[in-house]
Amino acid sequence: MIQELATLYRVHPNLVALWKKQLQENAPELFERTQKDKKKEVAQHKEEELYKEIEQLPVENEFLKKITNSCTGPNRNGRAEAS
């Protein structure tokens, strides 16, 4: 089998044997990386969502200030200021 692959891809049989050995030793890591990449992607998506929410906070804060001022007046305690 190794000889057939080496002939097919025009490489030395020792190189095919080395690749096979490396694959056998490191195969679990290959699949773990996929899981790590997925976790990283999920975390990055969550981070983007949080930044969007943070960007929205000043807009919401201004809206609430305007609504509060229109209901209670600028001093926000419900009483008119003495002039």
C-alpha positions in Angstrom: 0.0 0.0 0.0 2.8 2.5 0.9 4.7 1.6 -2.2 1.6 2.1 -4.4 0.9 5.6 -2.8 4.6 6.5 -3.2 4.5 5.5 -6.9 1.2 7.2 -7.5 2.3 10.6 -6.0 6.0 10.2 -7.1 7.4 10.5 -3.6 9.8 8.2 -1.6 8.1 5.4 0.3 9.8 6.5 3.5 8.0 9.9 3.2 4.6 8.2 2.9 5.5 6.1 5.9 6.5 9.2 7.8 3.2 11.0 6.9 1.2 7.9 8.0 3.0 7.9 11.3 2.4 11.6 11.8 -1.2 11.2 11.0 -1.7 8.3 13.4 0.0 10.3 16.2 -1.7 13.6 15.6 -5.2 12.6 14.4 -6.9 13.3 17.7 -5.5 16.9 17.6 -6.9 17.4 14.1 -10.4 16.8 15.4 -9.9 18.8 18.6 -8.9 21.8 16.5 -12.2 21.6 14.7 -14.0 21.8 18.0 -11.7 24.6 19.2 -12.4 26.5 15.9 -16.1 26.1 16.4 -15.9 27.4 20.0 -13.8 30.3 18.9 -16.3 31.1 16.2 -19.2 31.0 18.7 -17.2 33.2 21.1 -16.4 35.7 18.3 -20.1 35.9 17.3 -21.1 36.5 20.9 -18.5 39.2 21.2 -19.9 40.9 18.1 -23.4 40.8 19.5 -22.2 42.3 22.8 -20.4 45.2 21.0 -23.6 45.9 19.1 -25.5 46.1 22.3 -22.9 48.4 23.8 -23.1 50.7 20.8 -26.9 50.8 21.2 -26.8 51.8 24.9 -26.1 55.5 24.4 -29.0 55.8 22.0 -31.3 54.1 24.4 -30.0 56.3 27.3 -30.7 59.5 25.3 -34.2 58.2 24.4 -34.9 57.5 28.1 -33.6 61.0 29.1 -35.9 62.6 26.6 -38.9 60.6 27.7 -38.2 61.3 31.3 -37.8 65.0 30.8 -41.1 65.2 28.9 -42.9 63.4 31.7 -41.3 64.9 34.8 -39.5 68.0 33.6 -35.7 68.6 33.5 -35.2 68.1 37.3 -36.7 64.6 37.2 -38.2 64.8 40.7 -41.7 65.6 39.6 -41.7 69.1 41.0 -41.2 72.4 39.2 -38.1 74.3 40.1 -38.6 77.5 42.1 -37.8 80.6 40.2 
